[in-house]
Amino acid sequence: EVEACIRPERIVLHAQPVERGNVLQAVVSGVIYFGDHLRLRCTIEGQPEATVKLPLGGHETAARGDSVLLYAAEEHLRVYL
């Protein structure tokens, strides 16, 4: 078993299916407005809650209760044994 970590601003949110690896299904459990961006709290089954930094004015948006896909590019992951 390993643990992988990623910065909230490096996670890409998708509302529709994407064909690439490192995609996790999540549900938005909360949205916090930070002025220039939103912080999404996302629940991933069997995992700790994930935080996603979502710039305002971007293409994707989400509301509490939405089902979303979270993409983490390999080059941004930090893996710990």
N, C-alpha and C positions, 0 to 999 in steps of 0.2 A: 504494500500500500504506500502511496505517496500523497502529498498535499500540494495542490497547485494554487498559487495566489496571482492576482492581477489587480492593477489599479482601476478604480471605478470609471475613470475617463477613457480607459482602453477597451471597455466592453461595448460592443455594438449591438443595438437593439433591433430586432426584426419582428414585424407583426405577421409576416407570411413565411412559409417554409423556405429554407435556403439549402442548397446542395453543397455543403462543405462540412469539414470536421469541426470538433470543438464547439458544438452548439448544444445548449441546455434549454429544456423546456422549463418555464417559470411562470409564476403568477404574481402580478404587482400587488403587494400588500399595503403599500403606502406611497404617497407622493409628497415631497417637500419642496417648496419654492425657495430658491436661493438667489433670486434677482436675475443673474445672467444664465442660470441653468436650473434644471430640476434634478433632484436626487430621488431615484426610485428605489424603494425597498422591495426586493423580489424574493419570493419563497420558491425554493427548489426542493422537490420531494427528497427527503432523507438527507439533506445538506443544510449547513448553516445559511442564514439569510444573506443574500448578496445585495450590494449597493451598486447602482449604475448611475453615472453622471451623464445627464442628457442635455446638451446645449439647447437653448431656446431658439426657435426659428429653424430647427433641423427638419428633416423629412419625416422622421418617425416620432410619434408621441404615444403616450400611454396613460391610462387612468386606473385607479384602484379597482382590482378585480379582473383586469385584462389578462389574458393568456398571451405570453410573449416568448420569443426565442432570443437567447443571449449568446452571442458569438465572441469567443476569445481567441484571437490570433496567436499562433504558437510563439511568435517572436516576442510577445508581451507577457507570456507566462513565466512565473518563477516556480520551479518545482523543488520541493523539499522532501528528502527521504526520511 
